[in-house]
Amino acid sequence: MADRGYGWDHKKMRAELVAQLERDGYLICWRCGEPIYPGDEWHVGHDDHDRSIRHGPEHALCNLRAAGLKSQGKLSPIKASRNWWA
């Protein structure tokens, strides 16, 4: 799992984001810029071309849509809505 970008760092980031979601009541999807609320399905988003880079929270549908576009060769570069982990 770590080779695919889901190791300790990923788990730590997700735990931090869960705490932020509980504290603030929402997160912002790095892909679409829309809020993620408690109960929404979401992922810690990886860069589309370098899985060692994590951008931050993203809606599960935003992530899966991007993966589908990438597999079809239709993914254009997407700029993160904010720099979450610089």
MOFENHU-V98371 format. One line per field, one symbol per residue. ss: DSSP state (2 for helix, 1 for strand, 0 for the rest). Layout:
ss = ???
This chain:
ss = 02220002222222222222222201110000001110000111110000000111111222222222222000000000000000
